[in-house]
Amino acid sequence: MREFLRRLRSFGPARGERRWVYVPYDQLSDRAGPLARAAPSELGLVLVESPWKAARRPYHRQKLALILANQRHFALEQAARGVVVRYVVRDGPYHEALEQLASELGTLDVMEPAERELREDLRPLVESGKLRVVPHEGWLTTRDDFLAGAGASAPWRMDAFYRHVRRTSGILMERGKPVGGKWSFDTENRKPWKGDPPAPPPPRFEPDAVTREVGELIESRFPSHPGTLDLAALPATREDAQALLAWAVEHALPHFGPFEDAMSVRSSGLFHTRLSPLINLRRLLPREVLDAALRAPIDLASQEGFVRQLLGWREFVRHVHSETDGFRTLERDARPSVLGAHRALPPAFWGTRSGLHCLDTVVADVWREGWTHHITRLMVLSNLATLLDIEPREITDWFWVAYIDAFDWVVEPNVLAMGTYGVGGLMTTKPYVSGAAYLARMSDYCKGCRFDPASTCPITPLYWAFLARNAAKLEQSARMDMPLRSVAKRTEAQRARDAEVFERVSSTLASGRAIEPA
């Protein structure tokens, strides 16, 4: 990190008394919290780089690069505006580095960390008074909003919360009613993509010397971590973040709505904005992104679909995570599995060929980019993991390491709760599972597959076998009435074949082999 430190030191020594603020790796903004309310000449900033944290899980190399490159550039940006920066590299938990600094600098301020894992790490410093926590200002809603909209106890539903927030904020409202006469345009946003309009290629960013040093660090210190390292795909500076937002508004959002649920082998992102990694690091504040979307000259279906993701779902899941203490109020070690799924994740999720073109395509996208859009996450990766009875905690942890935008507060609700139905009806009304027909309708994956979605694809019998195994547990969900009636009509011979396909596919994938057509 020679070039980074050279640039940082070029800003000169500190002068005068400072208010010292610790900024975690996912709060890289000076437009919220203590950094936004004091003159730069009055501020001291503490940033901690922890190889211990990076090595704690086999994180995608692109994820490590994104976080470290942005944290180092944020340090330089703050120093350039007159904030004194103490950048500490410590191979241990964050509290160890901060305890030593607090002894030297006095009590440090910090906005409440978004990640439960970091809050727990810092708890001893908070309790001893060495770290003073102030509310996190990087969200769009408060706990009071959640309690008023979704209720004080489970089950919680996003739609009720979303409508409440729309009403109280006035966003996309007109005379007390939703603009366009509907709260959601979901039914309009389900078109498959046939190639027109063309999917916009994401922008590229020329890595500077600081970013290149990060790449060299990851190559040398974390060579066994999975994934492709592509520095030119990483927005690393505030200027890069603003450029990505401008690209998203101009090229992605205009067609986002109609093709929100579409999937294609030709594009991992289609018209999704790719902004979530930068929003979750606070390089872009949610309010900033929301305002840009509301100003954009786009159709209402696209606008509402994006607002629902940002103002609705993203805020909803972080509140659920907080209210349940990361689902530990349900189970102490946060390994709930109401359907009793406890099989191991097969090697196919780590890149071994499965023989299913949809799964192999999306997994390849993940290890190449560290990202795919939310429908492939839900309806390919989580769907297949659920149909195969993969333990919810195991597939959740896989998402945590594989996706560059995954942090505990967002990945656990999205996968442990929604994607696998691991916590039952606590925040969703049904398991999000499907057979091959949905994938054939909403994607072009089946065209390059050795299996025929109408006859030989094993995903459909996996779906029927899942329903048969779990019928008694799913009867309480009204939204499962039709699928359960359908599976009840299957003959004994069909049910036996479904169960045989489930066992054969499970054992084949577990052994690291590809499924072959019968």
GIJOHU-V464838 format. One line per field, one symbol per residue. ss: DSSP state (H for helix, E for strand, L for the rest). phi: phi as a letter, one per 20 degrees, with the letter a starting at -180 (. if undefined). burial: # if it has 16 or more other ideal C-beta (glycine too) atoms within 10 Angstrom, else .. Layout:
# GIJOHU-V464838
ss=???
phi=???
burial=???
This chain:
# GIJOHU-V464838
ss=LHHHHHHHHLLLLLLLLLEEEELLLLLLLLLLLHHHHLLHHHEEEEEEELHHHHLLLLLLHHHHHHHHHHHHHHHHHHHHLLLEEEEEELLLLHHHHHHHHHHHHLLEEEELLLLHHHHHHHHHHHHLLLEEEELLLLLLLLHHHHHHHHLLLLLLLHHHHHHHHHHHHLLLEELLEEHHHLLLLHHHLLLLLLLLLLLLLLLLLLLLHHHHHHHHHHHHHLLLLLLLLLHHHLLLLHHHHHHHHHHHHHHHHHHLLLLLLLEELLELLLLLLLLHHHHHLLLLLHHHHHHHHHHLLLLHHHHHHHHHHHHHHHHHHHHHHHHLLLLLLLLLLLLLLLLLLLELLLHHHHLLLLLLHHHHHHHHHHHHHLLLLHHHHHHHHHHHHHHLLELHHHHHHHHHHHLLLLLHHHHHHHHHHHHLLLLHHHLLLLLLLLLHHHHHHHELHHHHLLLLLLLLLHHHHHHHHHHHHHHHHHLLLHHHHHHHHHHHLLLHHHHHHHHHHHHHHHHHHHLLLLLLLL
phi=.gfgffffffenffcnfceecedffdcebddbmgfedcfgfddcddccdcggffefcffgfffffgffffffffgfffffeoefdddddceagffffffffffedngdebfgffeggfgffeggfffenecdedgfdedecdffffffedoebffdcfffffffffffemflcblmcfgnncfcdgfedcefddocfffffffdcffeffffffgffffeecfeffnedcffeefddffffffffffffedeggdfggdgefcbfebfdldffmegffffemfcfgffffffffefecfffffffffffeeefffgfffgfffdlmmffebgelcfbfemebefffggfdoffenefffffffffffedmabfffffeedffgffffemfggffffffggeedfdecgfdffffdfeefdlfdmegcceafecbefgffffdbdfffddfdefebdfffffffffffffdgfeeffeffdgfgfffffeffgfffffgfffgffffffffeneefdgf
burial=#..#..##..#......#############.####....#..#########.##...######################...######.#..#######.##..#..#########.##.##..#....##....######...######...#.###..######....##.....#....###..##...#.....##.##.#.#..##.###.##...#..###.###.######.###.##.###.###############.########################.##..#.###########################.##..#...######.#...##.##....##############.#####.######################################################..#.####.###.#####..#.#.#...##############...#..#..#..##..#..#....#..#..##..##.##...#.#...
